[in-house]
């Protein structure tokens, strides 16, 4: 995993985000409350992360915080195209429903309901 952080104890901490960051190799007591995010989140592999830096001592670390659904969807599409397609459709439908919008109905061939009813009997349970 490539990183922009260089850990050096002898050098002064430097913040040249997004090009590079020079950081002490170990956190201090001040790092517990003084960590601030540098820039927006990024994606590495299947994970989202953000660089966090202490305001007082300059200690910097990558903080992985969530699975990247975009990267996971790309992986599924490569490994099993059918599975990736259906998972993407389900995720889109769930997002629409969560926002209170109507989800598109799945189109079925004409006569679908009639053929199923005739196999089950007079409209009873299967």
C-alpha positions as CSV (number, residue, x, y, z in Angstrom):
1,X,0.0,0.0,0.0
2,X,1.5,3.3,-1.1
3,X,1.3,6.2,1.4
4,X,2.2,9.9,1.3
5,X,3.4,9.8,5.0
6,X,7.1,9.6,5.7
7,X,7.9,8.6,9.3
8,X,11.0,10.4,10.6
9,X,11.9,11.1,14.2
10,X,14.9,13.4,13.4
11,X,13.1,15.6,10.9
12,X,10.6,18.4,11.7
13,X,6.9,17.5,11.0
14,X,5.9,18.8,7.6
15,X,2.4,19.0,6.1
16,X,2.5,19.3,2.3
17,X,-0.8,17.4,1.8
18,X,-1.6,15.9,-0.8
19,X,2.0,15.5,-2.0
20,X,3.7,14.3,1.2
21,X,3.5,14.5,4.9
22,X,6.5,14.1,7.3
23,X,5.4,12.7,10.7
24,X,7.0,11.4,13.9
25,X,7.0,7.6,14.1
26,X,5.0,7.4,17.3
27,X,1.9,9.2,18.6
28,X,2.0,11.4,21.7
29,X,-0.5,12.0,24.5
30,X,-1.9,15.0,22.5
31,X,-2.9,12.8,19.6
32,X,-5.9,11.3,21.5
33,X,-7.9,14.5,21.1
34,X,-6.0,16.5,18.5
35,X,-6.4,14.4,15.3
36,X,-8.0,16.2,12.3
37,X,-8.7,14.8,8.9
38,X,-6.6,16.0,6.0
39,X,-8.6,16.4,2.8
40,X,-11.4,14.1,1.6
41,X,-11.6,10.3,1.9
42,X,-9.8,8.1,-0.5
43,X,-10.1,4.5,-1.7
44,X,-7.4,1.8,-1.4
45,X,-8.3,-1.7,-2.5
46,X,-11.8,-2.3,-1.0
47,X,-11.5,0.3,1.8
48,X,-12.1,4.0,2.3
49,X,-9.6,5.9,4.3
50,X,-8.6,9.4,5.4
51,X,-5.3,10.8,6.6
52,X,-5.5,12.2,10.1
53,X,-2.9,14.5,11.6
54,X,-2.4,15.8,15.2
55,X,-2.5,19.6,15.4
56,X,0.1,19.8,18.1
57,X,2.9,17.2,17.3
58,X,2.3,16.5,13.6
59,X,1.8,12.7,14.0
60,X,-0.1,11.5,10.9
61,X,-1.8,8.1,10.2
62,X,-4.2,6.6,7.7
63,X,-7.5,5.8,9.2
64,X,-9.6,3.2,7.4
65,X,-13.2,3.8,8.2
66,X,-15.5,2.0,5.7
67,X,-15.8,-0.6,3.0
68,X,-15.9,1.0,-0.5
69,X,-19.1,-0.2,-2.2
70,X,-17.8,1.1,-5.5
71,X,-14.7,-1.0,-5.3
72,X,-16.6,-4.0,-4.1
73,X,-19.1,-3.7,-6.9
74,X,-16.2,-3.6,-9.4
75,X,-14.7,-6.7,-7.8
76,X,-18.0,-8.6,-8.0
77,X,-18.5,-7.5,-11.6
78,X,-15.1,-9.1,-12.5
79,X,-15.6,-12.3,-10.5
80,X,-19.3,-12.9,-11.2
81,X,-21.0,-10.5,-13.6
82,X,-24.5,-11.7,-12.9
83,X,-24.2,-11.4,-9.1
84,X,-22.7,-8.0,-9.3
85,X,-25.5,-6.8,-11.5
86,X,-28.2,-8.0,-9.2
87,X,-26.5,-6.6,-6.1
88,X,-26.2,-3.2,-7.8
89,X,-29.9,-3.2,-8.7
90,X,-30.9,-4.1,-5.1
91,X,-28.7,-1.4,-3.7
92,X,-30.2,1.2,-6.0
93,X,-33.7,0.1,-5.1
94,X,-33.0,0.3,-1.4
95,X,-31.5,3.8,-1.8
96,X,-34.7,5.0,-3.6
97,X,-37.0,3.5,-1.0
98,X,-34.9,5.0,1.8
99,X,-35.4,8.4,0.3
100,X,-39.2,7.8,0.0
101,X,-39.1,7.6,-3.8
102,X,-40.9,4.8,-5.7
103,X,-38.7,2.0,-6.9
104,X,-39.1,0.8,-10.4
105,X,-41.1,-2.4,-10.7
106,X,-39.5,-5.3,-12.4
107,X,-41.0,-6.0,-15.8
108,X,-42.4,-9.5,-16.3
109,X,-43.5,-11.2,-19.5
110,X,-47.1,-10.9,-20.4
111,X,-49.3,-13.6,-19.0
112,X,-46.9,-14.2,-16.1
113,X,-49.4,-14.0,-13.3
114,X,-52.0,-16.0,-15.2
115,X,-49.7,-18.9,-15.8
116,X,-48.6,-19.0,-12.1
117,X,-52.2,-18.9,-10.9
118,X,-53.2,-21.8,-13.2
119,X,-50.4,-24.0,-11.8
120,X,-51.2,-23.3,-8.2
121,X,-54.9,-23.8,-8.4
122,X,-57.7,-21.3,-7.8
123,X,-55.5,-18.5,-6.4
124,X,-54.6,-20.4,-3.2
125,X,-51.2,-20.5,-1.7
126,X,-48.5,-22.6,-3.5
